[in-house]
Amino acid sequence: MGGGIIEFGPSRVLFCGHPMIDICCHVNQDVVDELGFRKGESNFITPEVFRMLDERVKVESRYPGGSSAVTARAYGFVGGDASFFGYCGDDELCDVFVDCLNDYGVHSLVERRKDSHTSQIYCLITPDAERTMYLLFGASHLIHPESLPASVMDEYDFYAVNGFTFANSNVIGFTHAMIDAALARGKRLITLLANSVCIRLSGEYLKPIADKSAYISGNIEEYLDLYEFKEREPLFRFFEERTSGETPQHVAVIITLGEEGAYIICKGERHFVPAPEVVAVDTTGAGDFFAGATLYGLLNGYTVQQAGAFGAAMAGDIIGHMGAVVTDGLRAKIDAMKAEFKK
């Protein structure tokens, strides 16, 4: 049914990345135009621009974020064994971040840095529900090749590489050190493309890592840019080929298409996942939540179609309100889905 079961699990995944606090506000399009950055993407700003935003917009909410951490939270919330590592400042925002990881069932390996502050992102949401992000970095980008011992990978089955973890030479060194530690121990890789800006800035690093990953997740624009395809159909056939045969290059490839739904390509076939029927309020984190929940299903004994259903349920819950946090009713929905799938 639905492509069959790929991995029976349980699968332990280590996620590493940049702990962030998302500061959310609704704004008109003219505010984004005034700032002059790319709409719908992540933009790096100075403390001066950050202070200007403090004065220019009305803050509506603050939530823990960061692409890798959000994916870990989704994996943990649905029931997966996930851990997250990153640096925060020695401040109250670190407490908020770690408490959120714990609430979602993620084991925190977060370390506090007394010499810095927790990184923050202004998330400006325009009337079309699209989020444009403005990043002020702090402790998150101080990770380096010696931040974790290679032996940490003895405890996990997969290492998840995120497209944002190539921000500077030390972060790049950390990412490659963790990849080497995983592969040297016979563990496998997951690549999360994360954002189109990651492809533009870090595609030269991401592509060879994705090429040796068991699982890849991203949206259609990210794949088209990274693999230099102009049309979707040749891209789909490309991954059908790569997931075919007795020794496929990839086990499964997750491709999201926004409001059109998603495809999971595995064993040479593409499996369609319908988009959730929800009015979009804020699409922030939807792709990360979809990836985390879908990966949980693929890696822990569910069929491909069931895995996609987990992803759609989580993404649908997230986009229906502001902020990358789940609603109170999602736990019961996920539990009911599990009970139905295991009949």
Sine and cosine of phi, psi and omega as CSV:
sin_phi,cos_phi,sin_psi,cos_psi,sin_omega,cos_omega
0.00,0.00,0.75,-0.67,0.13,-0.99
0.83,0.56,0.61,0.79,0.05,-1.00
1.00,-0.02,-0.07,1.00,0.05,-1.00
0.97,0.25,0.11,-0.99,0.01,-1.00
-1.00,0.04,0.76,-0.66,-0.03,-1.00
-1.00,-0.04,-0.75,0.66,-0.02,-1.00
-0.74,-0.67,0.72,-0.69,-0.02,-1.00
-1.00,0.06,-0.35,0.94,0.07,-1.00
0.92,0.39,-0.26,-0.97,-0.03,1.00
-0.95,0.32,0.57,-0.82,-0.04,-1.00
-0.93,-0.37,0.82,-0.57,-0.01,-1.00
-1.00,-0.08,0.78,-0.62,-0.08,-1.00
-0.84,-0.55,0.74,-0.67,0.11,-0.99
-0.98,-0.20,0.86,-0.50,0.08,-1.00
-0.96,-0.27,0.71,-0.70,0.09,-1.00
-0.77,-0.64,0.55,-0.84,-0.02,-1.00
0.02,-1.00,-0.46,-0.89,-0.12,-0.99
-0.94,-0.34,0.97,-0.26,0.08,-1.00
-0.89,0.47,0.75,-0.67,-0.03,-1.00
-0.71,-0.70,0.40,-0.92,0.23,-0.97
-0.92,-0.40,0.86,-0.51,0.00,-1.00
-1.00,0.06,0.79,-0.61,0.06,-1.00
-0.95,-0.31,0.93,-0.37,-0.19,-0.98
-0.97,-0.24,0.65,-0.76,0.06,-1.00
-0.49,-0.87,0.58,-0.82,0.17,-0.98
-1.00,0.04,0.71,-0.70,0.01,-1.00
-0.65,-0.76,0.30,-0.95,0.14,-0.99
-0.99,0.16,0.32,-0.95,-0.04,-1.00
-0.84,0.54,-0.52,0.86,-0.07,-1.00
-0.90,0.43,-0.45,0.89,0.03,-1.00
-0.92,0.38,-0.70,0.71,0.04,-1.00
-0.90,0.44,-0.67,0.74,0.01,-1.00
-0.88,0.47,-0.63,0.78,-0.02,-1.00
-0.89,0.45,-0.59,0.81,-0.02,-1.00
-0.95,0.30,-0.46,0.89,0.13,-0.99
0.98,0.21,0.34,0.94,0.04,-1.00
-0.97,-0.22,0.11,-0.99,0.02,-1.00
-0.93,0.36,0.78,-0.62,0.01,-1.00
-0.96,0.28,0.64,-0.77,0.08,-1.00
0.98,0.17,0.16,0.99,-0.04,-1.00
-0.77,-0.64,-0.02,-1.00,0.03,-1.00
-0.99,-0.11,0.78,-0.62,-0.04,-1.00
-0.82,-0.57,0.71,-0.70,-0.02,-1.00
-1.00,0.04,0.77,-0.64,-0.08,-1.00
-0.79,-0.61,0.23,-0.97,0.01,-1.00
-1.00,-0.01,0.28,-0.96,0.09,-1.00
-0.84,0.55,-0.51,0.86,0.00,-1.00
-0.91,0.41,-0.70,0.71,0.04,-1.00
-0.91,0.40,-0.61,0.80,0.02,-1.00
-0.88,0.48,-0.69,0.73,0.03,-1.00
-0.91,0.41,-0.60,0.80,0.04,-1.00
-0.89,0.46,-0.64,0.77,0.05,-1.00
-0.90,0.43,-0.62,0.79,0.06,-1.00
-0.81,0.59,-0.62,0.79,-0.05,-1.00
-1.00,0.08,-0.43,0.90,-0.17,-0.99
-1.00,0.02,-0.50,0.87,-0.14,-0.99
-0.84,-0.54,0.28,-0.96,0.03,-1.00
-0.98,-0.22,0.89,-0.45,-0.01,-1.00
-0.95,0.31,0.78,-0.63,0.00,-1.00
-0.97,-0.25,-0.49,0.87,-0.02,-1.00
-0.30,-0.96,0.36,-0.93,0.10,-1.00
-0.77,-0.64,0.80,-0.60,-0.04,-1.00
-0.69,-0.72,0.52,-0.86,0.15,-0.99
-0.90,0.43,0.68,-0.73,-0.01,-1.00
-0.63,-0.78,-0.50,-0.87,-0.12,-0.99
0.99,-0.14,0.84,-0.54,-0.15,-0.99
-0.80,0.60,-0.76,0.65,-0.05,-1.00
-0.91,0.41,-0.65,0.76,0.00,-1.00
-0.92,0.40,-0.62,0.78,0.03,-1.00
-0.90,0.43,-0.67,0.75,0.04,-1.00
-0.89,0.45,-0.65,0.76,0.06,-1.00
-0.88,0.47,-0.66,0.75,0.02,-1.00
-0.88,0.47,-0.65,0.76,0.03,-1.00
-0.90,0.44,-0.71,0.70,0.00,-1.00
-0.87,0.49,-0.69,0.72,-0.01,-1.00
-0.94,0.33,-0.63,0.78,-0.05,-1.00
-0.89,0.47,-0.66,0.75,-0.03,-1.00
-0.96,0.27,-0.29,0.96,0.08,-1.00
0.76,-0.65,0.08,1.00,-0.05,-1.00
-0.99,0.15,0.33,-0.95,0.03,-1.00
-1.00,-0.03,0.99,-0.12,-0.08,-1.00
-0.84,-0.54,0.60,-0.80,0.15,-0.99
-0.80,-0.60,0.48,-0.88,0.03,-1.00
-0.75,-0.67,0.73,-0.68,0.07,-1.00
-0.87,-0.50,0.65,-0.76,0.12,-0.99
-0.03,-1.00,0.11,-0.99,0.01,-1.00
-0.96,-0.26,0.73,-0.69,0.19,-0.98
-0.90,-0.44,0.21,-0.98,0.17,-0.99
-0.98,0.21,0.22,-0.97,0.04,-1.00
-1.00,0.03,0.96,0.28,-0.11,-0.99
-0.54,-0.84,0.03,-1.00,-0.03,-1.00
-0.91,0.42,-0.51,0.86,0.01,-1.00
-0.90,0.44,-0.51,0.86,0.09,-1.00
-0.90,0.44,-0.66,0.75,0.04,-1.00
-0.86,0.51,-0.69,0.72,0.01,-1.00
-0.87,0.49,-0.69,0.72,-0.05,-1.00
-0.91,0.43,-0.75,0.66,-0.04,-1.00
-0.92,0.40,-0.64,0.77,0.04,-1.00
-0.87,0.50,-0.62,0.79,0.01,-1.00
-0.92,0.40,-0.69,0.73,0.07,-1.00
-0.83,0.56,-0.73,0.68,-0.01,-1.00
-0.88,0.48,-0.65,0.76,-0.01,-1.00
-0.89,0.46,-0.47,0.88,-0.03,-1.00
-0.99,-0.10,0.12,0.99,0.05,-1.00
0.99,0.14,0.32,0.95,0.00,-1.00
-0.99,-0.13,0.74,-0.67,0.07,-1.00
-0.97,0.24,0.86,-0.52,-0.05,-1.00
-1.00,0.07,0.80,-0.60,0.17,-0.98
-0.93,-0.36,0.31,0.95,-0.07,-1.00
-0.89,0.45,0.69,-0.72,0.06,-1.00
-0.91,-0.41,0.61,-0.79,0.04,-1.00
-1.00,0.01,0.67,-0.74,0.09,-1.00
-0.92,-0.39,0.89,-0.45,-0.04,-1.00
-0.95,0.32,-0.28,0.96,-0.07,-1.00
-1.00,-0.06,0.20,0.98,-0.07,-1.00
-0.43,-0.90,-0.02,-1.00,0.01,-1.00
-0.89,-0.45,0.32,-0.95,0.07,-1.00
-0.94,0.35,0.73,-0.69,-0.03,-1.00
-0.91,0.42,0.51,-0.86,-0.04,-1.00
-0.71,-0.70,0.44,-0.90,0.03,-1.00
-0.74,-0.68,0.78,-0.63,0.21,-0.98
-1.00,0.10,0.81,-0.58,0.00,-1.00
-0.92,-0.40,0.96,-0.27,-0.01,-1.00
-0.99,-0.11,0.86,-0.50,-0.09,-1.00
-0.96,-0.29,0.89,-0.46,-0.02,-1.00
-1.00,0.07,0.21,-0.98,-0.06,-1.00
-0.84,0.54,-0.33,0.94,0.04,-1.00
-1.00,0.09,0.16,0.99,0.03,-1.00
0.95,0.30,0.16,0.99,0.03,-1.00
-1.00,0.06,0.61,-0.79,-0.05,-1.00
-0.94,-0.33,0.76,-0.65,0.12,-0.99
-0.92,-0.40,0.74,-0.67,-0.17,-0.99
-0.92,-0.39,0.62,-0.78,-0.02,-1.00
-0.81,-0.59,0.91,-0.41,-0.23,-0.97
-0.97,-0.23,0.74,-0.67,0.15,-0.99
-0.88,-0.47,0.95,-0.31,-0.12,-0.99
-0.99,0.12,0.50,-0.87,0.08,-1.00
-0.66,-0.75,-0.86,-0.51,-0.07,-1.00
-0.89,0.45,-0.48,0.88,-0.11,-0.99
-0.81,0.58,-0.53,0.85,-0.10,-0.99
-0.99,-0.14,0.31,0.95,0.04,-1.00
-0.99,-0.12,0.01,1.00,0.03,-1.00
-0.89,0.45,0.48,-0.88,-0.10,-0.99
-0.54,-0.84,0.14,-0.99,-0.11,-0.99
-0.84,0.54,-0.40,0.92,-0.01,-1.00
-0.99,-0.17,0.20,0.98,-0.06,-1.00
-0.91,0.43,-0.55,0.83,0.05,-1.00
-0.77,-0.64,0.60,-0.80,0.10,-1.00
-0.95,0.30,0.55,-0.84,0.01,-1.00
-0.85,0.53,-0.50,0.86,-0.06,-1.00
-0.90,0.43,-0.25,0.97,0.01,-1.00
-0.86,0.51,-0.49,0.87,-0.03,-1.00
-0.95,0.32,-0.17,0.99,0.11,-0.99
-0.88,0.48,-0.41,0.91,-0.10,-0.99
-1.00,-0.03,-0.03,1.00,-0.13,-0.99
-0.77,-0.64,0.33,-0.94,0.05,-1.00
-0.99,-0.14,-0.47,0.88,-0.05,-1.00
-0.69,-0.72,0.54,-0.84,0.21,-0.98
-0.91,-0.40,0.79,-0.61,-0.03,-1.00
-0.99,-0.14,0.90,-0.43,0.04,-1.00
-1.00,-0.02,0.77,-0.64,0.01,-1.00
-0.94,-0.34,0.62,-0.78,-0.06,-1.00
-0.86,0.50,-0.34,0.94,0.01,-1.00
-0.99,0.13,-0.16,0.99,-0.10,-1.00
-1.00,0.01,0.71,0.70,0.08,-1.00
-0.68,-0.74,0.56,0.83,-0.19,-0.98
-0.96,0.29,-0.51,0.86,0.03,-1.00
-0.45,-0.89,0.04,-1.00,-0.12,-0.99
-0.89,0.45,-0.60,0.80,0.01,-1.00
-0.94,0.35,-0.66,0.76,0.03,-1.00
-0.91,0.41,-0.65,0.76,0.06,-1.00
-0.88,0.48,-0.69,0.73,0.03,-1.00
-0.88,0.47,-0.65,0.76,0.06,-1.00
-0.87,0.48,-0.74,0.67,-0.04,-1.00
-0.87,0.50,-0.73,0.69,-0.01,-1.00
-0.93,0.37,-0.55,0.83,0.05,-1.00
-0.90,0.43,-0.64,0.77,0.00,-1.00
-0.94,0.33,-0.61,0.79,0.06,-1.00
-0.89,0.46,-0.72,0.69,0.02,-1.00
-0.88,0.48,-0.66,0.76,0.01,-1.00
-0.90,0.45,-0.64,0.77,0.00,-1.00
-0.92,0.39,-0.78,0.63,-0.07,-1.00
-0.92,0.39,-0.57,0.82,0.02,-1.00
-0.90,0.44,-0.40,0.92,-0.01,-1.00
-0.98,-0.19,0.18,0.98,0.02,-1.00
0.97,0.26,0.29,0.96,0.05,-1.00
-1.00,0.03,0.24,-0.97,-0.09,-1.00
-0.92,-0.40,0.28,-0.96,-0.07,-1.00
-0.95,-0.31,0.53,-0.85,0.21,-0.98
-0.86,-0.51,0.75,-0.66,0.07,-1.00
-0.94,-0.35,0.81,-0.58,0.05,-1.00
-0.95,-0.32,0.94,-0.34,-0.10,-1.00
-0.91,0.41,-0.55,0.83,0.23,-0.97
0.98,0.18,-0.81,0.58,-0.14,-0.99
-0.23,-0.97,0.51,-0.86,0.00,-1.00
-0.87,0.49,-0.52,0.85,0.02,-1.00
-0.90,0.44,-0.51,0.86,0.04,-1.00
-0.91,0.41,-0.59,0.81,0.01,-1.00
-0.92,0.38,-0.70,0.71,-0.02,-1.00
-0.90,0.43,-0.68,0.74,-0.10,-1.00
-1.00,0.04,-0.49,0.87,-0.17,-0.99
-0.75,-0.66,0.27,0.96,-0.04,-1.00
-0.84,0.54,-0.55,0.83,-0.01,-1.00
-0.90,0.44,-0.47,0.88,0.06,-1.00
-1.00,0.04,-0.65,0.76,-0.11,-0.99
-0.92,0.39,-0.66,0.75,-0.13,-0.99
-0.88,0.48,-0.77,0.64,0.02,-1.00
-0.90,0.44,-0.47,0.88,0.06,-1.00
-0.95,0.31,-0.71,0.71,0.05,-1.00
-0.86,0.51,-0.60,0.80,-0.03,-1.00
-0.88,0.48,-0.45,0.89,0.01,-1.00
-0.95,-0.32,0.34,0.94,0.01,-1.00
-1.00,-0.09,0.62,-0.79,0.07,-1.00
-0.94,0.35,-0.59,0.81,-0.04,-1.00
-0.75,-0.66,0.61,-0.79,0.08,-1.00
-0.75,-0.66,0.60,-0.80,0.08,-1.00
-0.65,-0.76,0.67,-0.75,0.04,-1.00
-0.04,-1.00,-0.01,-1.00,0.06,-1.00
-0.99,-0.12,0.18,-0.98,-0.15,-0.99
-0.88,0.47,-0.61,0.79,0.00,-1.00
-0.90,0.43,-0.64,0.77,0.01,-1.00
-0.89,0.45,-0.68,0.73,0.02,-1.00
-0.91,0.42,-0.71,0.71,-0.02,-1.00
-0.86,0.50,-0.65,0.76,0.01,-1.00
-0.94,0.34,-0.71,0.70,-0.09,-1.00
-0.92,0.39,-0.65,0.76,-0.07,-1.00
-0.99,-0.17,0.07,1.00,0.13,-0.99
0.85,0.52,0.74,0.68,0.15,-0.99
-0.97,-0.23,0.56,-0.83,0.05,-1.00
-1.00,-0.09,-0.42,0.91,-0.04,-1.00
-0.83,-0.56,0.40,-0.92,-0.04,-1.00
-0.94,0.34,-0.71,0.70,-0.16,-0.99
-0.85,0.52,-0.72,0.69,0.06,-1.00
-0.87,0.50,-0.56,0.83,0.04,-1.00
-0.91,0.42,-0.71,0.71,0.02,-1.00
-0.87,0.50,-0.70,0.72,0.00,-1.00
-0.91,0.42,-0.58,0.82,0.05,-1.00
-0.84,0.54,-0.72,0.70,-0.02,-1.00
-0.99,0.17,-0.42,0.91,0.15,-0.99
-0.89,0.46,-0.65,0.76,0.04,-1.00
-0.91,0.41,-0.69,0.73,-0.06,-1.00
-0.94,0.33,-0.32,0.95,0.01,-1.00
-0.97,-0.23,0.15,0.99,-0.04,-1.00
-1.00,-0.07,0.29,-0.96,0.13,-0.99
1.00,0.04,0.01,-1.00,-0.05,-1.00
-0.97,0.26,-0.46,0.89,0.02,-1.00
-0.79,-0.62,0.95,0.33,-0.05,-1.00
-0.92,0.40,0.48,-0.88,0.04,-1.00
-0.92,0.39,-0.61,0.79,0.05,-1.00
-0.81,-0.59,0.54,-0.84,0.09,-1.00
-0.98,0.21,-0.74,0.67,0.01,-1.00
-0.44,-0.90,0.52,-0.85,0.01,-1.00
-0.79,-0.61,0.83,-0.56,-0.03,-1.00
-0.98,-0.21,0.84,-0.54,-0.02,-1.00
-0.81,-0.59,0.92,-0.39,0.02,-1.00
-1.00,-0.03,0.54,-0.84,-0.07,-1.00
-0.83,-0.56,0.43,0.90,-0.01,-1.00
0.91,0.42,-0.73,-0.68,-0.05,-1.00
-0.93,0.36,-0.15,0.99,0.06,-1.00
-0.99,0.14,-0.25,0.97,-0.04,-1.00
0.92,-0.39,-0.60,-0.80,-0.03,-1.00
-0.36,-0.93,0.28,-0.96,0.16,-0.99
-0.83,-0.55,0.62,-0.78,0.22,-0.98
-0.91,-0.40,0.88,-0.47,-0.03,-1.00
-0.97,-0.25,0.84,-0.54,0.04,-1.00
-0.42,-0.91,0.44,-0.90,-0.01,-1.00
0.77,0.64,0.58,0.81,0.06,-1.00
0.97,0.23,0.15,0.99,-0.03,-1.00
-0.78,-0.62,0.48,-0.88,0.07,-1.00
-0.97,-0.25,0.70,-0.72,-0.02,-1.00
-0.89,-0.46,0.85,-0.52,-0.07,-1.00
-0.99,0.12,0.68,-0.74,0.08,-1.00
-0.89,-0.46,0.92,-0.40,-0.02,-1.00
-0.89,0.45,0.53,-0.85,0.07,-1.00
-0.95,0.31,0.55,-0.84,0.06,-1.00
-0.91,0.41,0.59,-0.81,0.00,-1.00
-1.00,0.04,0.99,0.14,-0.06,-1.00
-0.68,-0.74,0.64,-0.77,0.12,-0.99
-0.96,0.27,0.85,-0.52,-0.07,-1.00
-0.96,0.28,0.83,-0.56,0.09,-1.00
-0.97,-0.22,-0.66,0.75,-0.03,-1.00
-0.42,-0.91,0.91,-0.41,-0.06,-1.00
-1.00,0.08,0.08,1.00,-0.02,-1.00
-0.82,0.57,0.79,-0.61,0.10,-1.00
0.97,0.23,-0.04,1.00,-0.06,-1.00
-0.87,0.49,-0.69,0.73,0.01,-1.00
-0.91,0.41,-0.62,0.78,0.03,-1.00
-0.92,0.39,-0.69,0.73,0.03,-1.00
-0.91,0.41,-0.64,0.76,0.05,-1.00
-0.88,0.48,-0.72,0.70,-0.02,-1.00
-0.88,0.48,-0.74,0.67,-0.06,-1.00
-0.89,0.46,-0.70,0.71,-0.02,-1.00
-0.95,0.33,-0.62,0.79,0.03,-1.00
-0.92,0.40,-0.69,0.73,0.05,-1.00
-0.88,0.48,-0.62,0.78,0.07,-1.00
-0.82,0.57,-0.76,0.66,-0.01,-1.00
-0.89,0.46,-0.71,0.70,-0.03,-1.00
-0.90,0.44,-0.55,0.84,-0.12,-0.99
-0.99,-0.12,-0.01,1.00,-0.13,-0.99
-0.68,-0.73,0.62,0.78,0.23,-0.97
1.00,0.01,0.32,0.95,0.06,-1.00
-0.93,-0.36,0.36,-0.93,0.04,-1.00
-0.95,0.31,0.23,-0.97,0.00,-1.00
-0.86,0.51,-0.70,0.71,-0.01,-1.00
-0.92,0.40,-0.61,0.79,0.05,-1.00
-0.91,0.41,-0.64,0.77,0.05,-1.00
-0.87,0.50,-0.70,0.71,0.04,-1.00
-0.89,0.46,-0.56,0.83,0.03,-1.00
-0.91,0.41,-0.62,0.78,0.10,-1.00
-0.87,0.50,-0.72,0.70,-0.01,-1.00
-0.88,0.47,-0.70,0.72,-0.01,-1.00
-0.91,0.42,-0.62,0.79,0.01,-1.00
-0.89,0.45,-0.69,0.73,-0.01,-1.00
-0.94,0.34,-0.70,0.72,0.00,-1.00
-0.89,0.45,-0.65,0.76,0.02,-1.00
-0.89,0.46,-0.61,0.80,0.04,-1.00
-0.92,0.39,-0.66,0.75,-0.08,-1.00
-0.93,0.36,-0.70,0.72,-0.12,-0.99
-0.97,0.24,-0.18,0.98,-0.02,-1.00
-0.98,0.18,-0.06,1.00,-0.01,-1.00
-0.44,-0.90,0.14,-0.99,-0.02,-1.00
-0.99,0.16,0.67,-0.74,0.11,-0.99
0.99,-0.12,0.58,-0.82,-0.04,-1.00
-1.00,0.07,0.86,0.51,0.09,-1.00
-0.72,-0.70,0.55,-0.83,-0.05,-1.00
-0.99,0.15,0.35,-0.94,0.05,-1.00
-1.00,0.08,0.22,-0.98,-0.06,-1.00
-0.90,0.44,-0.46,0.89,-0.08,-1.00
-0.99,0.11,-0.14,0.99,-0.10,-0.99
-0.94,0.34,-0.57,0.82,-0.01,-1.00
-0.84,0.55,-0.75,0.67,-0.01,-1.00
-0.90,0.45,-0.60,0.80,0.00,-1.00
-0.91,0.42,-0.71,0.70,0.02,-1.00
-0.89,0.45,-0.68,0.73,0.01,-1.00
-0.88,0.47,-0.63,0.77,0.02,-1.00
-0.92,0.39,-0.63,0.78,0.05,-1.00
-0.89,0.46,-0.69,0.72,0.02,-1.00
-0.87,0.48,-0.69,0.72,-0.01,-1.00
-0.88,0.47,-0.65,0.76,0.00,-1.00
-0.93,0.36,-0.67,0.74,-0.04,-1.00
-0.92,0.40,-0.49,0.87,-0.07,-1.00
-1.00,0.00,0.04,1.00,0.02,-1.00
-0.92,0.38,0.00,0.00,0.00,0.00
